[in-house]
Amino acid sequence: MNKNTPLNPGMNPDMKTEIAIIGAGMSGLYTAFRLTADKKHKASQVQIFDMNDRLGGRLESVVMPGMNFWGELGGMRYLTSQEIVTALIEGYPLTEKDPEKRKFALKDRMTPVDFPMGDTSKLLFYLRKQRMKQDAWQVAQSKGKKLESRYFLDDDDIGYNSDQLFNKVIYEVLMADPWFAKKYGKKVSHDSKYDYVFKLTSRDWDHIKPKLVYNFPDSPYDGRKVNDIGFWNLIKDRISQEGYEFVANAGGYYSNTINWNSAEAFPYMVGDFSENMKYKTIEEGYDSIAYAIANQYMAEEDACIWSENKLLTFTKEHAEKKKYRYELTFLNLQTNSRWNVYANTIVLAMPRKSLELLDQNNFFFDVNENTVLDKNIRSVIMEPSFKILMGFKEAWWKQLGIDSGHSITDLPLRQCYYFGTDPETGNSMLLGSYGDMETETFWKALSDDKVLFKAKPAESASLKELKALTSVQATKLMTEEVLKELRELHGPDVEIPEPYVTWFRDWTDDPFGAGYHAWKAGISVKDVMPYMRKPVASEKIHICGEAYSDQQGWVEGAFCEAEKMLQEHFALKRPVWIDRRYYMGW
């Protein structure tokens, strides 16, 4: 697996190309790969520009000193029900069960491995200062008992764990709509007191989401479309504010329970129905998928990824407008120099914040000229995400019998993932904080402190290697706070030493603005998604990426939006690695 993809931080003033792709994240790289692999365009006609000095956008896999395995600062896994990313990593057709007989769309080989979820009888919950194993609810249920937490739940909700309670809410809302019950009732079932089954496909959900009605006469939301109700509003209405606090805390992600679009939240929370679906990742680091796609594009003659070049604006009024529709102005970050590129098509493979950082006074973004685009850009909520990797000289979590997976708490760190141990050195990696949403200001105050954590030598981790990571260390204050919370989460019987190195990433920083996105309540997602792929009919400007997809927070969302854009507006045919029956959404 080659991660030494050549990047060009230089300039080529007055360069002419057909298609300028802005963003070397997953949708931008995929777009360039597809356009050139299809042979309809030479690579000289398809150029990529990005202001960063690396590839992958919000995928970032790193190896910490003293460890011979990858940790993840950004996206870290995929679902085998997500057929584009799975086929690009594992080969196609996916119906061929023998991996050796599959074909590959990419030359670089990646090693798919199961993403370890851990043993729930060992992993922890720590909620309202109550510490318990993650299977505590199921253990009680198996004995005919109800586990009582420190949440004052309604009588009917006591004994459910957070996942079961989410499912209960969604099932009851679905079955309360007579239209749904008649058309899809056979695809959902309540098999036992705590177990709910949803056999709804992505295509089913796209039919359901715009039509589903909230039918509870004692509710202020009675008769409203579920699409128009915020998820927090809906959860509180069904199981009380205290029930909301329970599912928000125990679910591990505040981002799942913010007041986003309830209709979009439903399939996200219950998951895609697919037999034998599992979480997987890539042994060489999850960002390998970005480098494999980039390498495929870069193998074409005259291909180029112009790194450290920031798009400032674009215009239609320029000297070359007889041959080229747009003039793009870039700032080369190494030289602080401006230069121009001429193109006939622009693909903005960018999330919301990156779009908002562009010149909002040009002809395309001007709110006085295009109020619809302005509204649709703001149709998604930017969800903050803070991650801190910590390297320890030993896997101290094994004192509790924990080998992998994650523990969950209502403390600001929210989750910690046990990433693994180097068998040679014993050095071990932990994702020490997975902060999001309402914890943003807590961690922001600590991450803005001036004193950084000072890395210390460890087995096979030289001082030279550690000093090279000085700029990515968490602050000393943040590290101490994370350690304090880890000690409280794991209890007094576990001795947790200081780490020897950290690696911090705040995804709210420009140009990303967020770790992932969520649709606002009241947005007609089925209309906004195709709109964003070509916002202005008379212009050859396209927007694609995870932010405006129906699989937000997933690489698959970026791939699906890019693929639909390419088929709809660039006349590309569906590639052989995507099964013709695979549904990519609106």
C-alpha positions as CSV (number, residue, x, y, z in Angstrom):
1,M,0.0,0.0,0.0
2,N,1.6,3.2,-1.2
3,K,1.0,6.3,0.9
4,N,3.7,8.4,-0.8
5,T,1.4,9.9,-3.3
6,P,3.2,12.9,-4.9
7,L,1.6,16.2,-4.2
8,N,2.5,19.5,-5.9
9,P,2.6,22.5,-3.6
10,G,3.7,24.8,-6.4
11,M,1.8,26.9,-9.0
12,N,1.2,26.9,-12.7
13,P,-0.1,30.5,-13.4
14,D,-2.8,30.8,-16.1
15,M,-3.2,27.0,-16.3
16,K,-6.0,25.8,-18.5
17,T,-8.0,22.7,-17.7
18,E,-11.5,21.4,-18.3
19,I,-12.5,20.4,-14.8
20,A,-11.2,21.9,-11.6
21,I,-11.9,19.7,-8.5
22,I,-11.6,21.6,-5.2
23,G,-10.9,19.3,-2.4
24,A,-8.7,16.2,-2.1
25,G,-11.1,14.5,0.3
26,M,-13.1,11.3,-0.5
27,S,-15.6,12.8,-3.0
28,G,-13.0,14.9,-4.8
29,L,-10.5,12.0,-5.2
30,Y,-13.3,9.7,-6.3
31,T,-14.5,12.2,-8.9
32,A,-11.0,12.6,-10.4
33,F,-10.5,8.8,-10.4
34,R,-13.8,8.1,-12.1
35,L,-13.4,10.9,-14.8
36,T,-10.0,9.7,-15.8
37,A,-10.5,5.9,-15.5
38,D,-13.5,6.2,-17.7
39,K,-11.2,7.6,-20.4
40,K,-13.6,10.4,-21.3
41,H,-11.1,12.9,-19.9
42,K,-7.3,13.0,-19.9
43,A,-5.8,13.7,-16.5
44,S,-4.6,17.1,-17.9
45,Q,-8.2,18.0,-18.2
46,V,-9.0,17.0,-14.6
47,Q,-7.0,18.7,-11.9
48,I,-7.4,18.6,-8.1
49,F,-6.7,21.5,-5.7
50,D,-6.6,21.3,-1.9
51,M,-5.3,23.7,0.8
52,N,-3.9,20.9,3.0
53,D,-0.6,19.1,2.7
54,R,-2.2,15.7,2.9
55,L,-5.0,13.6,1.3
56,G,-8.2,12.2,2.6
57,G,-10.1,15.2,4.1
58,R,-11.5,14.0,7.4
59,L,-9.8,10.6,7.2
60,E,-6.4,10.6,9.0
61,S,-4.6,7.5,10.0
62,V,-1.4,7.8,12.0
63,V,1.3,5.6,13.5
64,M,2.5,6.8,16.9
65,P,6.2,6.3,17.8
66,G,6.9,2.9,19.3
67,M,3.9,1.2,17.7
68,N,3.6,-0.7,14.5
69,F,-0.1,-0.3,13.8
70,W,-2.4,2.5,12.8
71,G,-4.6,4.8,15.0
72,E,-7.5,6.9,13.6
73,L,-8.0,10.6,14.2
74,G,-10.9,10.8,11.7
75,G,-13.3,8.3,10.1
76,M,-12.2,4.8,11.1
77,R,-14.5,2.1,9.7
78,Y,-17.1,1.1,7.1
79,L,-20.2,-1.1,7.0
80,T,-20.2,-4.1,4.6
81,S,-23.7,-3.0,3.6
82,Q,-22.0,0.1,2.1
83,E,-21.2,-1.4,-1.3
84,I,-19.1,1.2,-3.0
85,V,-16.4,1.5,-0.3
86,T,-16.6,-2.2,0.4
87,A,-16.0,-3.1,-3.3
88,L,-13.1,-0.6,-3.7
89,I,-11.4,-2.1,-0.7
90,E,-12.4,-5.8,-1.0
91,G,-12.9,-6.3,-4.7
92,Y,-16.0,-7.1,-6.8
93,P,-18.5,-8.6,-7.3
94,L,-19.4,-8.7,-3.6
95,T,-21.6,-11.7,-4.4
96,E,-18.5,-13.7,-4.9
97,K,-17.8,-15.1,-1.5
98,D,-14.3,-16.2,-2.3
99,P,-12.1,-13.0,-2.0
100,E,-9.5,-14.6,-4.2
101,K,-11.9,-14.7,-7.2
102,R,-12.9,-11.1,-7.0
103,K,-11.6,-8.4,-9.4
104,F,-10.2,-5.0,-8.3
105,A,-11.0,-1.5,-9.5
106,L,-7.9,-0.2,-7.7
107,K,-4.3,-1.4,-8.2
108,D,-3.2,-0.7,-4.6
109,R,-4.2,-3.6,-2.4
110,M,-5.7,-2.9,1.1
111,T,-6.2,-5.5,3.8
112,P,-9.8,-5.5,5.1
113,V,-10.1,-6.5,8.8
114,D,-13.0,-6.7,11.2
115,F,-13.3,-3.6,13.4
116,P,-13.1,-5.0,16.9
117,M,-16.2,-4.1,19.0
118,G,-15.0,-5.8,22.2
119,D,-16.7,-7.9,24.8
120,T,-19.7,-6.1,26.4
121,S,-19.3,-8.2,29.6
122,K,-16.0,-6.3,30.1
123,L,-16.6,-2.9,28.6
124,L,-17.9,-0.1,30.8
125,F,-20.7,2.4,31.2
126,Y,-20.2,5.2,33.7
127,L,-23.3,7.3,33.9
128,R,-24.3,9.6,36.7
129,K,-21.4,8.2,38.7
130,Q,-22.8,4.7,38.4
131,R,-20.3,2.2,36.9
132,M,-21.6,-1.0,35.2
133,K,-20.7,-3.4,32.5
134,Q,-22.2,-2.8,29.0
135,D,-24.2,-6.0,29.1
136,A,-25.8,-5.2,32.5
137,W,-29.2,-4.6,31.0
138,Q,-29.2,-7.9,29.0
139,V,-28.0,-9.8,32.1
140,A,-30.9,-8.4,34.1
141,Q,-33.4,-9.1,31.3
142,S,-32.3,-12.7,31.0
143,K,-33.2,-13.1,34.7
144,G,-36.6,-11.5,34.3
145,K,-35.5,-8.3,36.1
146,K,-35.2,-4.7,35.2
147,L,-31.9,-2.9,35.7
148,E,-32.5,0.4,37.4
149,S,-30.2,3.2,36.5
150,R,-29.9,6.6,38.1
151,Y,-32.2,8.1,35.5
152,F,-35.9,8.7,36.5
153,L,-37.4,7.0,33.5
154,D,-41.1,6.4,32.9
155,D,-42.3,3.1,34.3
156,D,-42.7,1.6,30.8
157,D,-39.1,2.5,29.9
158,I,-37.3,1.1,32.9
159,G,-35.2,-1.9,32.1
160,Y,-34.3,-0.9,28.5
161,N,-30.8,-0.1,27.5
162,S,-30.3,2.9,25.3
163,D,-30.3,1.1,22.0
164,Q,-33.4,-0.8,22.9
165,L,-35.1,2.5,23.9
166,F,-34.2,4.1,20.7
167,N,-35.7,1.2,18.8
168,K,-38.9,1.3,21.0
169,V,-39.4,5.0,20.2
170,I,-38.9,4.5,16.5
171,Y,-41.1,1.4,16.3
172,E,-43.9,3.1,18.1
173,V,-43.8,6.2,15.9
174,L,-43.7,4.0,12.7
175,M,-46.6,1.8,13.7
176,A,-48.7,4.8,14.9
177,D,-49.0,5.9,11.3
178,P,-51.8,3.9,9.6
179,W,-50.2,4.4,6.2
180,F,-46.9,2.9,7.4
181,A,-48.5,0.1,9.3
182,K,-50.5,-0.9,6.2
183,K,-47.6,-0.7,3.7
184,Y,-44.6,-1.6,5.7
185,G,-45.9,-3.1,8.9
186,K,-44.7,-6.6,8.0
187,K,-41.1,-5.4,7.7
188,V,-40.9,-4.4,11.4
189,S,-41.7,-6.5,14.4
190,H,-41.7,-6.4,18.2
191,D,-40.4,-9.9,18.9
192,S,-40.1,-9.7,22.6
193,K,-40.4,-7.0,25.3
194,Y,-37.0,-5.5,24.6
195,D,-36.3,-6.7,21.0
196,Y,-37.4,-4.8,17.9
197,V,-36.5,-5.9,14.3
198,F,-36.4,-3.5,11.3
199,K,-36.1,-5.1,7.9
200,L,-36.5,-1.8,5.9
201,T,-34.1,-1.2,3.1
202,S,-32.5,2.1,2.2
203,R,-35.0,2.4,-0.7
204,D,-37.9,1.7,1.7
205,W,-36.7,4.4,4.0
206,D,-36.5,6.9,1.1
207,H,-40.2,6.2,0.4
208,I,-41.1,6.4,4.1
209,K,-39.2,9.5,5.2
210,P,-41.1,12.3,3.3
211,K,-44.5,10.7,4.1
212,L,-44.3,9.5,7.7
213,V,-46.8,11.3,10.1
214,Y,-46.5,11.6,13.8
215,N,-49.8,10.4,15.3
216,F,-50.1,10.9,19.0
217,P,-53.2,13.0,19.9
218,D,-51.8,14.1,23.3
219,S,-48.7,15.6,21.7
220,P,-48.1,19.2,20.4
221,Y,-46.6,17.6,17.3
222,D,-49.6,15.4,16.5
223,G,-50.3,15.3,12.8
224,R,-46.9,16.8,11.8
225,K,-44.6,15.2,9.3
226,V,-41.8,13.4,11.2
227,N,-39.5,15.1,8.7
228,D,-40.4,18.4,10.3
229,I,-39.8,17.4,13.9
230,G,-36.5,17.7,15.6
231,F,-35.1,14.4,17.0
232,W,-34.7,15.9,20.5
233,N,-38.2,17.2,20.4
234,L,-39.5,13.8,19.3
235,I,-37.5,11.7,21.9
236,K,-38.5,14.0,24.7
237,D,-42.2,13.8,23.7
238,R,-42.1,10.0,23.7
239,I,-40.0,9.2,26.7
240,S,-39.6,12.4,28.7
241,Q,-36.7,14.8,29.0
242,E,-35.1,12.3,31.5
243,G,-35.4,9.6,29.0
244,Y,-33.8,11.8,26.4
245,E,-30.9,12.4,28.9
246,F,-30.5,8.7,29.3
247,V,-30.3,7.8,25.6
248,A,-28.1,10.8,24.8
249,N,-25.6,9.9,27.5
250,A,-25.7,6.1,27.1
251,G,-25.7,6.3,23.3
252,G,-22.2,7.7,23.4
253,Y,-22.8,10.4,20.8
254,Y,-24.5,13.7,21.6
255,S,-24.5,14.2,17.8
256,N,-27.0,11.4,17.4
257,T,-29.6,13.1,19.6
258,I,-29.3,16.8,18.7
259,N,-32.4,18.4,17.3
260,W,-31.7,17.1,13.7
261,N,-34.2,15.8,11.2
262,S,-36.1,12.9,12.9
263,A,-37.0,11.3,9.6
264,E,-33.3,11.1,8.7
265,A,-32.4,10.0,12.3
266,F,-34.7,7.0,12.2
267,P,-32.8,4.8,9.6
268,Y,-29.5,6.1,11.0
269,M,-30.3,4.9,14.5
270,V,-31.8,1.4,13.6
271,G,-29.2,0.7,10.8
272,D,-29.4,-0.6,7.4
273,F,-31.0,-4.1,7.3
274,S,-28.5,-6.4,5.7
275,E,-27.7,-10.0,6.6
276,N,-24.2,-10.6,8.1
277,M,-23.5,-6.8,8.0
278,K,-20.4,-6.0,10.0
279,Y,-18.0,-3.1,10.8
280,K,-14.7,-3.4,9.1
281,T,-11.6,-1.3,8.7
282,I,-8.3,-1.4,6.8
283,E,-5.2,-2.9,8.4
284,E,-2.9,-0.2,6.8
285,G,-5.1,2.6,8.2
286,Y,-8.6,3.6,7.1
287,D,-7.2,6.6,5.1
288,S,-5.6,4.0,2.8
289,I,-8.8,4.1,0.7
290,A,-8.0,7.8,0.0
291,Y,-4.4,7.1,-1.1
292,A,-5.4,4.1,-3.2
293,I,-7.9,6.2,-5.1
294,A,-5.4,9.1,-5.4
295,N,-2.7,6.7,-6.7
296,Q,-5.1,5.4,-9.4
297,Y,-5.7,8.9,-10.6
298,M,-2.0,9.9,-10.3
299,A,-1.0,7.0,-12.5
300,E,-2.6,8.9,-15.4
301,E,-0.3,11.1,-17.5
302,D,-0.4,14.8,-16.4
303,A,-2.4,14.0,-13.3
304,C,-1.7,16.5,-10.5
305,I,-2.9,17.2,-7.0
306,W,-2.1,20.8,-6.2
307,S,-1.7,20.8,-2.4
308,E,-1.4,23.8,-0.2
309,N,-3.3,25.9,-2.7
310,K,-6.4,27.6,-1.3
311,L,-9.3,28.6,-3.5
312,L,-10.3,32.2,-2.8
313,T,-12.9,32.9,-5.5
314,F,-14.0,32.3,-9.1
315,T,-15.6,34.5,-11.7
316,K,-17.0,34.5,-15.2
317,E,-15.6,37.9,-16.1
318,H,-12.1,37.3,-17.3
319,A,-9.8,37.6,-20.3
320,E,-10.1,33.9,-21.4
321,K,-13.9,33.7,-21.2
322,K,-14.3,32.9,-24.9
323,K,-12.7,29.5,-24.3
324,Y,-13.1,28.9,-20.6
325,R,-16.1,29.6,-18.6
326,Y,-14.5,30.3,-15.2
327,E,-11.4,31.9,-13.8
328,L,-10.4,30.5,-10.4
329,T,-8.1,32.4,-8.0
330,F,-5.9,30.4,-5.7
331,L,-3.6,31.4,-2.9
332,N,-0.4,29.4,-2.8
333,L,0.2,28.9,0.9
334,Q,4.0,28.3,0.7
335,T,4.7,31.6,-1.2
336,N,1.6,33.6,-0.2
337,S,1.1,34.3,-3.9
338,R,-2.1,34.4,-5.9
339,W,-2.4,32.6,-9.2
340,N,-5.2,31.9,-11.7
341,V,-6.6,28.7,-13.3
342,Y,-9.1,28.6,-16.1
343,A,-11.7,25.8,-16.3
344,N,-15.1,25.0,-17.9
345,T,-16.4,23.0,-14.9
346,I,-15.9,23.4,-11.2
347,V,-16.5,20.5,-8.7
348,L,-16.7,21.8,-5.1
349,A,-16.0,18.6,-3.2
350,M,-16.3,20.4,0.1
351,P,-18.3,20.4,3.4
352,R,-20.4,23.3,4.5
353,K,-17.7,25.3,6.4
354,S,-15.3,25.1,3.4
355,L,-18.0,26.4,1.1
356,E,-18.7,29.3,3.5
357,L,-15.0,30.2,3.6
358,L,-15.1,30.9,-0.1
359,D,-15.8,34.4,-1.5
360,Q,-19.5,34.8,-0.7
361,N,-19.8,37.9,-2.9
362,N,-19.1,36.3,-6.2
363,F,-21.8,35.6,-8.7
364,F,-22.4,32.0,-7.5
365,F,-22.7,32.5,-3.7
366,D,-24.2,36.0,-3.6
367,V,-27.1,35.7,-1.3
368,N,-29.0,38.5,-3.1
369,E,-28.7,36.5,-6.3
370,N,-29.1,33.0,-5.1
371,T,-31.1,32.7,-1.8
372,V,-31.9,29.0,-2.5
373,L,-28.3,28.0,-2.6
374,D,-27.6,30.0,0.6
375,K,-30.5,28.3,2.4
376,N,-29.5,24.8,1.1
377,I,-25.8,25.2,2.1
378,R,-27.1,25.9,5.6
379,S,-29.5,23.0,5.6
380,V,-27.1,20.8,7.5
381,I,-25.8,21.1,11.1
382,M,-22.0,21.2,11.5
383,E,-21.2,18.6,14.2
384,P,-17.9,19.2,16.1
385,S,-15.6,16.4,16.9
386,F,-12.4,16.3,19.1
387,K,-10.1,13.3,19.2
388,I,-7.0,12.7,21.2
389,L,-4.9,9.6,20.7
390,M,-2.7,8.6,23.7
391,G,0.3,6.3,23.7
392,F,1.0,4.3,26.8
393,K,3.9,2.0,27.8
394,E,1.4,-0.7,28.6
395,A,-2.2,-1.7,28.0
396,W,-3.5,-0.7,31.4
397,W,-7.1,-1.5,30.4
398,K,-6.2,-5.2,30.5
399,Q,-6.4,-5.0,34.2
400,L,-10.2,-5.1,33.6
401,G,-10.0,-7.9,31.0
402,I,-10.6,-5.4,28.2
403,D,-8.9,-6.1,25.0
404,S,-10.7,-3.9,22.4
405,G,-13.9,-1.9,21.8
406,H,-15.0,1.2,23.7
407,S,-16.3,2.4,27.0
408,I,-19.0,5.1,27.3
409,T,-19.5,7.8,29.9
410,D,-21.5,11.0,30.4
411,L,-18.2,12.7,31.4
412,P,-17.0,15.2,28.7
413,L,-14.7,12.6,27.1
414,R,-17.8,10.6,26.2
415,Q,-16.0,7.5,24.8
416,C,-12.6,5.9,24.8
417,Y,-11.5,3.3,22.3
418,Y,-8.9,0.7,23.1
419,F,-7.0,0.6,19.8
420,G,-4.4,-2.1,20.5
421,T,-0.9,-3.1,21.6
422,D,2.3,-3.5,19.7
423,P,3.4,-7.1,20.4
424,E,7.1,-6.2,20.1
425,T,7.2,-3.2,22.5
426,G,4.1,-3.5,24.6
427,N,3.3,0.1,23.8
428,S,-0.5,0.6,23.5
429,M,-2.8,3.1,22.0
430,L,-6.1,4.6,23.3
431,L,-8.5,7.0,21.7
432,G,-8.8,9.0,24.9
433,S,-11.7,11.3,24.0
434,Y,-14.4,11.3,21.4
435,G,-15.9,14.6,22.4
436,D,-18.8,16.1,20.3
437,M,-21.6,18.6,20.3
438,E,-22.3,20.0,23.8
439,T,-18.8,19.1,25.0
440,E,-17.3,21.4,22.4
441,T,-16.8,24.4,24.6
442,F,-15.4,22.2,27.4
443,W,-12.6,20.8,25.2
444,K,-12.1,24.0,23.3
445,A,-11.1,25.9,26.4
446,L,-8.5,23.2,27.2
447,S,-7.2,22.8,23.7
448,D,-6.5,26.6,23.4
449,D,-4.1,26.5,26.3
450,K,-0.5,27.4,25.4
451,V,1.4,24.7,27.2
452,L,1.6,21.5,25.2
453,F,2.1,18.0,26.6
454,K,5.7,17.0,26.6
455,A,6.3,13.6,25.0
456,K,8.6,11.2,26.8
457,P,10.9,8.4,25.5
458,A,9.5,4.8,25.5
459,E,10.4,1.4,24.1
460,S,11.3,1.9,20.4
461,A,10.1,5.5,20.5
462,S,13.1,7.7,20.1
463,L,13.3,11.3,21.3
464,K,13.8,12.4,17.7
465,E,10.5,10.7,16.6
466,L,8.7,12.2,19.5
467,K,10.0,15.8,18.9
468,A,8.7,15.5,15.3
469,L,5.2,15.3,16.8
470,T,5.5,18.4,19.0
471,S,3.0,20.4,17.0
472,V,0.3,17.7,17.2
473,Q,0.5,17.2,21.0
474,A,-2.6,17.9,23.0
475,T,-2.1,20.6,25.6
476,K,-0.8,19.6,29.0
477,L,-4.1,20.8,30.6
478,M,-6.2,18.7,28.2
479,T,-4.1,15.6,28.8
480,E,-4.4,15.9,32.5
481,E,-8.2,16.4,32.3
482,V,-8.5,13.3,30.0
483,L,-6.5,11.2,32.5
484,K,-8.6,12.4,35.4
485,E,-11.8,11.4,33.5
486,L,-10.3,8.0,32.4
487,R,-9.5,7.3,36.0
488,E,-13.0,8.1,37.1
489,L,-14.5,6.1,34.3
490,H,-12.5,3.0,35.0
491,G,-12.6,3.1,38.8
492,P,-10.2,3.0,41.7
493,D,-9.0,-0.6,41.1
494,V,-7.2,0.4,37.8
495,E,-3.9,2.1,37.9
496,I,-3.6,4.5,34.9
497,P,-0.2,5.9,34.2
498,E,0.6,9.0,32.2
499,P,0.9,8.6,28.4
500,Y,4.3,9.0,26.8
501,V,2.9,10.7,23.7
502,T,-0.4,12.2,22.4
503,W,-1.9,13.3,19.1
504,F,-4.7,15.7,19.0
505,R,-7.2,16.7,16.3
506,D,-9.9,19.3,16.5
507,W,-12.1,18.9,13.4
508,T,-13.9,22.2,14.0
509,D,-10.7,23.9,12.8
510,D,-10.9,25.5,9.3
511,P,-11.4,24.4,6.6
512,F,-13.4,21.5,7.9
513,G,-15.6,23.2,10.5
514,A,-16.9,19.9,11.7
515,G,-16.3,16.2,12.0
516,Y,-19.5,15.3,10.3
517,H,-22.9,16.7,9.5
518,A,-26.7,16.2,10.1
519,W,-29.8,17.4,8.2
520,K,-31.8,20.1,10.0
521,A,-35.5,19.4,10.8
522,G,-37.9,20.6,8.2
523,I,-35.5,20.2,5.3
524,S,-36.8,18.4,2.2
525,V,-33.7,16.2,1.9
526,K,-35.0,14.4,-1.3
527,D,-35.0,17.8,-3.0
528,V,-31.8,19.3,-1.5
529,M,-29.5,16.4,-2.3
530,P,-30.0,16.4,-6.1
531,Y,-30.1,20.2,-6.0
532,M,-26.6,20.4,-4.5
533,R,-25.1,18.2,-7.2
534,K,-25.9,21.1,-9.7
535,P,-27.2,24.1,-7.8
536,V,-27.6,26.4,-10.8
537,A,-29.0,24.9,-14.0
538,S,-27.1,27.4,-16.2
539,E,-23.8,26.9,-14.5
540,K,-21.3,24.0,-14.7
541,I,-20.6,24.1,-10.9
542,H,-21.3,21.1,-8.7
543,I,-21.2,20.4,-5.0
544,C,-20.7,16.9,-3.6
545,G,-19.5,15.2,-0.4
546,E,-20.6,13.6,2.9
547,A,-22.3,16.8,4.2
548,Y,-25.1,16.7,1.7
549,S,-25.7,13.0,1.5
550,D,-28.0,10.6,3.3
551,Q,-25.1,8.7,4.8
552,Q,-23.6,11.6,6.7
553,G,-20.5,10.8,8.7
554,W,-19.6,8.0,6.3
555,V,-17.2,7.7,3.3
556,E,-20.0,5.9,1.5
557,G,-22.1,9.1,1.6
558,A,-19.3,11.0,-0.2
559,F,-18.9,8.2,-2.8
560,C,-22.7,8.0,-3.5
561,E,-23.1,11.7,-4.0
562,A,-20.0,11.9,-6.3
563,E,-21.2,8.8,-8.3
564,K,-24.7,10.2,-8.8
565,M,-23.3,13.6,-9.9
566,L,-21.0,11.9,-12.4
567,Q,-23.8,9.8,-13.9
568,E,-26.3,12.7,-14.0
569,H,-24.1,15.5,-15.1
570,F,-21.0,14.0,-16.7
571,A,-22.7,11.2,-18.7
572,L,-20.6,8.5,-17.0
573,K,-22.0,5.0,-16.9
574,R,-22.4,3.0,-13.7
575,P,-19.0,1.3,-13.1
576,V,-18.8,-2.5,-13.1
577,W,-17.8,-2.6,-9.4
578,I,-21.2,-1.2,-8.3
579,D,-23.9,-3.8,-8.5
580,R,-26.8,-2.5,-10.7
581,R,-29.2,-3.3,-7.8
582,Y,-27.4,-1.2,-5.3
583,Y,-29.5,1.8,-4.3
584,M,-27.5,5.0,-3.8
585,G,-30.3,7.3,-2.6
586,W,-32.0,10.4,-3.9
